[in-house]
């Protein structure tokens, strides 16, 4: 009884997370247009099959087109729609994937490419948001120099490489349609050529792409030494300009005793803020405690971890694509092995067979698709938040994290009153 109550308490405490997971699952289901491996035709498909028949066009136009007739339809297992023929493709689907892709033989190839690009886009936006949150940390702790010497170079490094990748993906989606898809350049080849500087002329996505990419690489290369050496040299310059510093800060707890960064900063910031009065219990820090080598090594390790992490963390977001692929294929198997079998039986025994089939389909869908797959996706999402996202701004440097709680808030007020 106590164990069951504990499990229910866990679900109750995480009710808002479960609600948000459900809402975002509905959103991604609309984007991918996939509900139990079936597409929902809300707005009408943008593809017209009847336009592929010869009777729909004038005799003069038929000679230039590869059209269908009755013999072609009867003797071919696979038929291909040609978007260059007028009337076949009437425009993109308003929201998400066109439902006709659920009938296509190359559905998996197309959706894999789309989901992989969406995973990279969401991952880069997520990590960029984490770096921006670090700026608010520096403002809160009154370390504005970290914004110019750490956060801005990190943003430039991220956006000049992977931000340009997002731009190329979205630009290709907008520029090329189904009719011109055969001549569209590969995003992967263009991204690799950005670093290899090929001698042969490439088509590119837009005019002047080679010059833009070289400019972005120059900015990336310049941001790396600033990220490695900017903060240690600035602290050394501050240290050489003063002899000793008094440590007095309001609203900030010194985590590591005699931190070299605090030694170099606290005195200068108190002077800039007009805080000349030393608080009670303020301790004096001697000049010998400033260790430039330790600051340099810490910053170099952080910079190497960030630069390599930008690549590995971006690739780690591809787990979203893998989870979506596994979920879609599992739902497809449940539909093909159960529901389709029950629906294809003749009317005499179909109703009797369909009842246990629907019951089995519902049980397997709830336990396998919703519970097991939902838990798996939840664990992967938590991992992405904890590793890829939070390492951009969170530093566990000795201060115990206390989550917000009304119970702790009431006890804090009672302690203050006492």
N, C-alpha and C positions, 0 to 999 in steps of 0.2 A: 504493500500500500504506500509506504513511504517512497519507494523507488518510482512508482507511477506518478505520485504527486510531484516528485522532483523533475521528472520528464515534462509533465504538464506545466510546471513553473517555468522551465526553460523556454517552452513554446510561448508562454504568456509574456515573458520578459522580452522575447524577440518578436513580438507581434508586429511591430512597425517595420522591422527588416523583412519579415515574411510578406507584409502588404506591399512594400516597395518592390520586392522580387517579383511578385505576381504582376504588378503594373508594368514593370519593365519587360517581363516575359511577353505580355500582351503586345507591348510596343514592338519588340523585335519580331514577334509573330506576324504583325501587320507589315513590317518592313520586308521580311522574307516571304510573306504571303503563304504561310504554312500553318495549318491547324490540323493536327493528327494526320500529317502527310498529305493533306488535301488543300488545294488553293481555294480561296474565297473570291468569287468574281463580283466585286462590289460595283465597279465603275464600267465594266465592259472591256473586253480585250482590245488592244490596239492593233491586233493582227487579224486579217480577213482572209479566210481560206478560199472563198468563192472567187476572189480576184485572180487566182492561179489558173482558172479554167479558160480555155480559148474563147468560149462564147461571150465572155465579158469584155472582150477587146475587139477593135476594128481589124479587118483582115490585113491591112497594111502594117499594123503593129505586131501581129502575131509572128511575122517572119524574124523579127529581132529578139524575140523572147523565147525562153524555154518554158512552155506552158504544159498544163496537165490535160489529159483527156481520159475517157473511160478505161482504155486499155492500160494507161500508165498507172491509174489508181488501183486497178485490179491485180496487176502483175508485180507491183513493187511493195515490199514490206515497209520501207522507209521512204518518206517523201520530204523534200526540203522546200521551205518557203523562201522565195527570193524577194528581199525587200526592195530591190531596184525596179521591180515591176509596179507600175502605178496602181494604187488601191490596196496593195498587200499590207503595207505598214502605214497606219494612219496616225501615228504619234505615240509617245511613251505613256505608260500607265501612270495615273496621277500620284499614287502612293504605293511604294513598294515594287515587288516583282510582278510582272504581268502573269496572270493565271495560266496562260497558254504554255508557259515553260514547264508546268507540271505534266504536260503530255509529251514533251520533247525527249528524244533519245539522248541528247547532249545536255540534259538538264543538270546533271551532277557537275559536269565540267564548267558550265556557266556559273552555277551557284557557288562552286568552290572558289573561283576567281573573285567573285563579288564579296563573299564572306571574308576572304583573306584580306582584301583591301579595307573592308570596314573594320576588321580587327586592328589593323595597323593604324588607321585613322583615329579610332577611339583610344588606342593606347598612347599615341603621341599627344593627343589633347589632354589625356589624364595626367601624363607625366609633366607636361608643360604647366598644368594647373598646380601640380605639387611644387614646382620651382617658384611659381608666383606666390604660393603660400609661405615659402621661405622668406620672401621680401617682407611680409607682415611680421614674421618673427624678428627680423633685424630691426624693424621700426619699433617693435614693442620693447626690445632690449636696448634701444638707443645705440645701435651699431650701424649707422648709415653707411659707413665705409664698406661693409660687407655687401651692400646692394650694388655698388659700383665695381667692386673688385671680385665678387664671387657670383652673385645672382645674375647680373647682366651678361657676363661672359658665358655662364651656363645656358642662359636663354639663347644667346647667339649661336652657341655650338649646337644646341638642339634644333633650332628653327632653320638655320642655314643648310643643314643636311636633311633632316627628316621633315621639317616644315616644307621644304621644296619638294620632297617626295609627295606629301599630301597635295600640294598645289598641282603637281603633274597628274595625279590620279583624278582629282576633281576636274581639271582642265580637259583631260581626255574624255571624261564622261560627258562634258558639256559640248565639246567641239565635234566629236565624231558620233554619227548616228548609226543605225543598223545598215544603212545603204553604203556608208564609207568605212565600215568596220574592217574590211579586208586590207585597207591601206594604212590602218592606224599603227603607229610604231609601238613597240613593246616598252612598257614602263620599266621593267627590270633591266633591259639593255640600255635604256637612256640613263638610268640611275648608275649603272656600272661605268658607262662612258664618262660620267661626271668626274670620276676619279682616275680613269685610265688615260684621258686625253687622246683618243684615237686619231691616227694620222689620216684615215680615210674620212671623207665627208659623210656625215649622217643626216638623215632627213630632219629629225628633231620634231618637237611638238609645236614650237612657235618660233618665229624669226628672232635671231639674236640669242638663242638659248645657250650657245656655247660661251658667250661673253658673260651672261648672267651667272652661269654655273662657275666660271672661273672667279668671278667677284665673290660669290658665296664661299668658295673654298679659301680665298684669301682672308676673308673675315673669320672663317673658322680657324685657320692657322694662326691668326693674330690673337684670337681669344684664348688659345691654349696656354701660351706663356703668361698672359695676364692672370689666368686662373691658377697657374702653378706658383708664380712669384709675386703677384700683386699684393696680396694680403701680408705675407711675411716681410716684404721690403717696406711696406707702409708702417707696420708695427715697429720695425727697426728704426725707421726715421723718427717715429714718435718717441721711441725710447732714448735715442741719442739727443733729442732736444730737451730732455728734462732729467733731473737728477733722481728725485724720489717722488712717490705719489701717495696720496692719502686715499684710502679706499672708502668711499661712502656712496651707496646707491640706495635709492628708494624704489621699491617694487621689483627688485631683482635679487635672487639668492645666488651667491657665489657657489657653484657646484664643486669645483676642484680647488683645493687649497692653493693659494698663491699662483693662480693661473697666469701664465705669461701674457696672454692676451689682455686679461684684466689689468695686469701691472702696467701695460702700455697705454691703456685706454681710459681708465677710470678717472685719473687726475685731469686729463685734458677735457673730458666730457663734462665733468663737474664745473670746470672753469667756464666752458661755453654755455652751460645752462644757468650760470649765475649762482650755483650752489657752492658758496664758499665756506659755509659752516659745517664743521665736521660733527657727525652724530656721535652719541655716546657709544662706547664700545668699538669705535673705529680703530682699526689696526694699521700701523704703518708697515709698508712693504719696502724692503731694501732693494737696491738696484741690482744686486747680484742674482736675484731670483729670475731675472729675464733671461730666457734661454732661446736664442734665435734658431739654433739647430733643431730643437724640438718642435717649434712652430712651423719651420720649413718642412720637416718630415711629415708632420700631421697634415699640412695643406697639400703636399705632394701625393700622399696616400689618398686623401679625399678626392683630389682631381683625377688621379688615375682611375679610381673606382667609379667616378661619375662618367668619364669619357668612355670607358669600356662598358659601363652599365647602360649607357644610352643605346648601344647596339644590342646587347644581350637582353635588356629589358624590353626593347621594342619587339624582338623576336619572341619573347616570353608571352606577349599578348596574343600571339597566334594560337594559344590554347583556347581562346574564345571561338576561333574558327573550328578547331578540332572538336570541341564540345558540341557546337551547333551541328556539325556534320554527323557525329555519333548519334545525337538526339534525333535528327531528321531520318537517318537510316533505320534506327530502331523503331520509330513510329511507322515507317514505311513497311517494315517486316511485320509488325502487329496487324496492320491493315491488310496486307497481302495474304498472310497466313490464316487470318481469322475472319474478318468482316467480309472480304471479297468471296471467300469460300461459302459463307452463309448466304450471301446475297445472290449467288449464282445458282443455287438449288431451285428446282422448279416449284411452282406454287403449291403443289400438293403437300410436300413435306417441308417446304421452305420456312413456314411460320414456326413449326415445331422445332426445327433445327436452329432457327435464328435466335430464339430466346436464350438457350445456353451459350451460344456463340457471343451474343451481346454481353451476357453476364461475365464470361471469361475475358472478353476484350476490355470491359470496364475494370475488372480486378487487376489485370496485368498493366493496364494504362495507369491506374492509380499508384500501384506499388512500384512498378519499374520506371515508368516515364516521369511521374510526378514526384514521388518520394526519393527513389534512388538517384535518378538523374538530377533532380532538383538539389539534393544534398551534395552531389558531386560538383555541380555548377556553383553552388554556394561556397564550397571549400576553395575552389579555384579562384572565385572572385575575391574572397577574403585574402587569399595568398597574394593576388595582384595588388590589393590595397596595402597589405603589410610590407611587402618587399619592394615592388616597383614604384609604388606611389609615395609611401611614407618616408622612404630613405632620401627623398628630395628635400625634405624640410624637417623631419624629426630626428633628433639626436638624443639617445638615451645616455645622458652624461651623469647620472647619479641621483637625479631627483625623481622620487617615486611618483608614478602617474596615478592620480586619483580621479576616477570618472565622476561626472556630475551625478549627484543624488540628492533628492529632497531630504532623505533621512540624515545624511551628513550635514546638509545645510542647516537643519534645525538644531543639531548638536553643536554646530559652530556658533550659532546665535546664542544658545544657552551658555556656552563657555565664555562668550564675550560679555554677556550680562552678569555672569558670576564674577 
